[in-house]
Amino acid sequence: MLLSSGSLLCCFCILLPGVNSVSHVPVLLWSTQSSMWGFAPAVIDGHITSKHELHKLLQPAITANPKNIIMFLQDTLSIEDFTYYSSVYGSENPLHNVQEILSSSSSSLVLPAVDWKTIDNLPVYLKIQKDWNLISIDNLNVSSVELDKYNPNLIIVKLQSIPRSNEISAAKAFSENDEQIGRLTKELIDTGVEFLAIYTGLKPSKVFRNVDFAPKLGRQLLATDTTVQYPPLNVTNGTETCILIYAKNLLITANTSLHFELANVTFEAKTADSSLSTCSFDNTTLSLKYASPGHGLRSLELRFVMSNKFYTGSARNWFKLETVQIIQDDTKIAIFNTTYASTPSEYSYHCQQVGTSSLYAERLIPVNSEANNWDIYISEFQIQGFHIKKNLFSYASDCTSFFTPAIWMALVSSIILLWILSYGIFMIMQLTTNDKFDDPKGQTLSVPQTE
């Protein structure tokens, strides 16, 4: 089935209401060979392409000559990304290269809904079909890719992750991935390589429905989704748990352009190295070290330094998150001080949004010059470094203050309106009526000037 750029956009818009982006991902295919999918069935709104159907659609590319397949794999992808982020990013569509390639290719096909588990197993399925010359790359530099001219080539390209916690950063990441896909596709076409390209995501994503989304402070509606995606990470001192940490999103940004989404590798894949963490009664340090996190870094370490001190004013010990540190390649250290991150030592500390922006309830303040090159965003953050019992968080002391900006605005507006009302009532009370009236049938009433 051949799709023009206009029909592709129409397809996206039509399929948005009917396709749920919870259990499946879109798959975009294009080929340099014409009539690749002449037999492909029409895409029906709400239909989820099965594993058997997808394998059948890929069979012509596997059996045809030459047999070159390029897979662009992204961590998350939704059909809504193609329309939503175009409005977030401005007048320019961050995925315009992909749409232009689809419209200009000899054959193209858009599958709006494919079971994500099928995509997760797709590289394994393709590997066992033929004796491929397997090429896995992260850096999209076609000069570093050596294709075998006599054997089939299977190129698996891992695109950068999409930071879903910030839609502007996500739109930029989409734009960079789109440019890389367009550059590699153009270079292969210019060199005369015949191939089939596949662009999809390993897992589905949820896209913000509200374009006017902004970070929220303070209390949220009870209907807000606070589902725990994975258990917290626990660190032991050899015998028992001494540190617990949880975060829904853990996004580190370097120089406003290099994004490191660390939540999945920390809490789900559990590939972060915490062996450098230390625990004691007075001081605790949580160390999360990531080997080869991407963007050319050898290592990236995230440290949370906590203290437990006694204060005579309250006659009790208080736990405080003192600093958050980022260590790049074991050499460059960025240090951030916290503002109000403290709680009684028997409690855990929770904050809905922690980061370097002034919009967040708990702000991280740069201490040294290296810290100015980094941005941090952590959502649904909870940590405890002392008095952990039964490997569970204690009662959480929240960072939310009672008087949020919205409450202050409401109070100030109410005071102004009450002042206007009081002034109006006071002016009405000062109104008086005349105590003398002119009789039209009698003498003209004269009022002496002395009165």
N, C-alpha and C positions, 0 to 999 in steps of 0.2 A: 504494500500500500504506500503510495507516494503522498507526502504531506508537504504543503507549502507552509511558509512562515505564518501567513495569515490563518490558514486552517489549523495550524498547530496551536495558536493562541486561542482560537475558538474552541478547540478541543479541550484545552486547559480550563477555560471559563465554564464550559458546559459540565465538565466532570467534577468540578469543585464541590457542588452541593451534595452529590451522590456518593462520593468516595470518601471513606473514613481513613484518615492517615494514622491509624493506630497499629494495624497488623500487616501493612503492605507498603511497598515502595514503587515508584515509577521506574521504568526501564526505557531508555532512549537508544535506538540503534540507527546507524547509518553505514552505508557501504559505497565503495567506488564501483561496484558492479550493478548494472541496471537489472530491473525485474528480479531482485533477490527475493522479495516477498509477494509475488503475484498471486499466491494462493492464500495469503493471510486473511483471516476473518475480520469483519468490521468490528471496531471497538464499541462495546455496548456499555452505557452508563451503569456503574455499579458492578460490572463483571470483574472478578479477580482471576487473573491468568494463572493457571495451575502449572506445576512443575513439568508435566507432560507436554502442555501446550508450548511452554517456553523452549523446551528442548527440541520440539518439532520445528519451531521457528528458527532455531540456530543451526539445524541440520544442514541446510544448503551451504552455509559458510564453512562448515566442517568438511563437507565432501567436495566443495568447489576448489578450483585451482586459480591462483595460489591461495594457500591456507594461512592467512595472517589475521589474527584477532587481537584487538587492543581493548582492554577493559579499564575504564576510568572508574575507580572505586572511591566513593566518599563515605565518611562515617555515618552520616544521616542525610536523608533526602525525602522530600514530600512533593506531591504534585502541586501543592499550594505555593511552594517556594518560587515557582516560575512567574507567578503573578503578584504575590505579596511583596517580595523584596524589590520588585521594580518600582513600586510606589514608595517604599522606604528609602531607597537609594537616590531618588530624585528622577529627573527626566530620562536619564540613561538607564536602560535595563541591564543589570549586572550579568545577565545570562544571554546577552545578545549574540555572542559568537556561536553558542550552541544552537540557537534558533536559526541563525544564518546558515550554519553547516547543514542542518536538517532540511532547509528549503532548497539548498543548492546541490545536495548530494544526489547521485544517480538513483539511490534507493534509500528510503528512511522509514522508520516505523516508531510509533510512540505507544507504549503499553502503560497506561496510567496506574494500574494496580497489579502488582505481582507479589506473591507471598514472600516476605523478607527472608524466611528460612530457605527458600529456594535460591535466593541470591547469595546467601551465606555459604551454600554448598556448590555454587556455580563454578568457582575456580577449580575445585576438586573434580567436578563432573567433566569439565573441558580437558583437564590434564590426562584423564584416563581414556579419552576418545582417540587420541593420536600421540605419536612420539614427537612432542613439541620441543622446539628450542625455547625454553622458558626464560623470560626476562622480567625481572621485578625491579622497578625503579621508583624512587621518591622524588628525585630532582628531574623535572621535565626538560632535559637537554637532549635533543635528538642526536647530537653528535656523539653522545656517550652510549647510544643504543646501536649495537651491531647486529643487523638482521642476517639470518641465514638465507641465502638466495635459493637454496636447493631443498630446504626442509621447512615445514610449517613453523611459524613463530607465534607464540602466545605471550603478549606483553601485558603485564599487570601493573597499572600505574596507580599508586596510592596518593590521592589528593589530600591537601591539608584539611584538618578537621574544621567543622563549622561551630563557632562559639555561640550557641543558642541563647546564652544568658543576656547577650547584648545585641539587639537587632542591627545597629549600625555596623558593629564589628562583623556580624554574620553576613551582612550585605557586601562588605569589603572582601571577606573571605570567598564568597561566591564569585565576585568579580575577578579575583586573582585566579581561582580555579578555572573560570570560564576563559580567561586569557591564555592559560597554560594549555587547555584543551584545544583552543583555536590555533595556537602556535604549533603544537605538535602535529595536529591534523594537517595544517597547511604545508609544513615541511615534508611530511610523508607523501602528500599528494604531489608536491613539486619534484620529489625524487622518483616519482613514478611507481610507488609501492601500492599494490592492490591490497585492500584490507577491509575488515568489518570492525566498527567501533561500537562499544557498549558503554553507556554512561548511566550509573545507578548508584544507590546507597546500600550500605550493609544493614542499616536499621532504619525504621520509619522515624519521622520526627513530628513534633507538634509545633505548629506555626502560630504565633500570636495573632489572634483575631482582631485586636484593636490596634489600629495604626497609630493612635495617639498614646501608645504605651510609654510609660515613664516609671522609673523606680519609685516604689511606694514606701513611705515611712510610717512608723507607728502601727496602730492596730489595723487589722484587716478583717474583712467579712468572714463570718464563720463558714461560709460556703467555699472559701478558697481551698483549692486542692493542695493538701499537705501530705500526700501519700509518700511514705518512705520507700524509695526505690531500691535501697540496699542497706544492709546492716552497717553500723558504725565500725570504724577501724579501731582495733584495740592493740596496745603495745604493752608487753609484759617486761618485768624486771628479772625474769628467769623463773619466778614462782607464781606470781599473781599479776593481774592487770593493773597498770599504774597510770595509763593514759587512754582516754577515749576521745575520738573526734568523728564528727559527721558533717557533711556539707552536700547540698543538692547540686550546686554548681561551684566549681573551683577554677576560675579563669585567670591566667597570668598573661599580661600583654607587655611585650618589649618594644620600645620605640614606636608605640601606637600602631604597629603593623604586624608584628609577629605574635601570633596567638598560641597559647598552650592551654588546652582544655584538659585538666588533670583529674576531674572527678571520677571518670570511668576507670582510669588506670589505678587510682588510689583505692576506691571503695568496691568496685565491681571486679576488675581483673586482679587487683591487689598485687601489682608489680612494683609498687614503690618500696624502696629499701628504707626501713625504719630502724636498722641496727645501730645507728649513731645516736639514738635517743637516750636520754639519761633521766633517772627518776630519783628524787630524794624528798625528805620531809619539807625542806625550805625552798628548793628550786627544782623545776622540771623543764626539760627541753624536748620537744617533739621534733624529730628530724625525718623528713620525707625526701628521699633522694631518687631522682629519675634519670636512668641511663639513656642517652641518645633520645631526648624528647622531641627532636626535630629541629628544623631551621638551622642545621649545621652545628648545634651545640653538642658537646660531648656529655655533659651532665647538667642537671638543674636540681638544686636542693632548696627545699622550703622548710624553714624552722619557725616554731612557735615557742617562745621563751616565756615561762610562767613562774610566778613566785608565790610564796605562802608566808605572810607576815602578820604579826600580832600588832593591833592598834589599841592603845589604852583608851581612846575616846569611846569606842564601842565595846571594849573589853572582850574582843574575840579576834580570831584569825580570819584574814581575808585573802582570797585567791585572786590574783590579777594576771591577765595576759599582758606582759610588759612590752614585748616587741615581736614583730613578724619580720623575718629575714629571708632574702633571696640570694642564693650563692650560685653564680654562673661559672661552670668549668672549674670549680674549687679555687677560684682566684678572686673574682669580683663579687663583693658583698654589698647588697642594698639593704638598708635597715629602715624599718618603719616603726614609729611609736604608736601605741593605741591611745584613745582618748578616755573612755569611761569603762573599759572592759574589765570589770571587777565584780566579785560576788563573795558572799561568805564561803569559807573554804570547804564547807560540807556540801555546797551546791555545785551544779554545773552552770556554765555560762552559755546563753543562747542569744543569738541576734539574727534577725531575718535577713539583713543585708550588711555586709562588712566590705569595705574597700577604700580606695584612695580618693574617690569622688566625695565632694561635700554633700551630695544628695543622700548618702547612706547614713543609717542611724549610728553606726560605729565607723568612724573615719580613721584610716591609717595615714599618719603624717610622716612624710619623708624626713629622714634625719641627715643623711649624707648626700653628696652629689650623685652618686650612683643610683640612689633610689628614685631620682627624677626621671630615669629612663624606663621605669617600670610602672605598670598599673595593675591593681589587684581587684578582683570582684569575687566575693564568696556569698552565696545565698543559703539560707536555712542553716547557718553555722552554729554548731554546738560543740563544746570542748570541756573536758574535765581532766585535771592533772593531779588531783589529790582526793583521798578518802573515797575511793571507788569500791563499791561493795557488789558482789555477785555479778561482776562483769556488766553492770548496767549503769546508765546515767542516773545521777541523783536528781532531786528536784531542780528545775532549771530557773535561774534568775534571768529574766529577759532584759534586753537593753532598751526596750521601748519606754520612753518617759511618759508621764501622765498627760502633760500638755504638749500635744503635737502641733505642728504649724497650722493644721486645719482648725484645731480647737482655738488657738490664739486668734486666728483670723475671724472666727465666729464671735469670739468674745469682744474683740475690738469693734466689729461691725455692730453688734448688739448695743454696746455702750454708746456709739455715735447715734444710732437710731433713738435710743432712750433719751439722749440729750436733746435731740431735735424735738421729740414729743414733749418733753418737759418744758422746753422753751416756748413751744406753741401754746401749751396749756397756760403757762404763766402770762403770755401776751393776751390771751382771751380773758383771763381773770382781771386784767387791767382796763378792759373796756368799760366806759360809763355812759349814761344817758343824760340828755339835757334836763335841767330842773325848772326851766322857764320856756313857755311856748307862745307864739304870736297868734292873737285872735283876729281873723280876717274881718269881723264885723265891728271891732272896736278900734281904739287908737293903736297906732303902730307902736309896737314894743321897742322901747329904746333901752339899750344897756349902757349904763355909765361906764366910762373908761376906768373909773377907780375900782370897779368891782372885778 
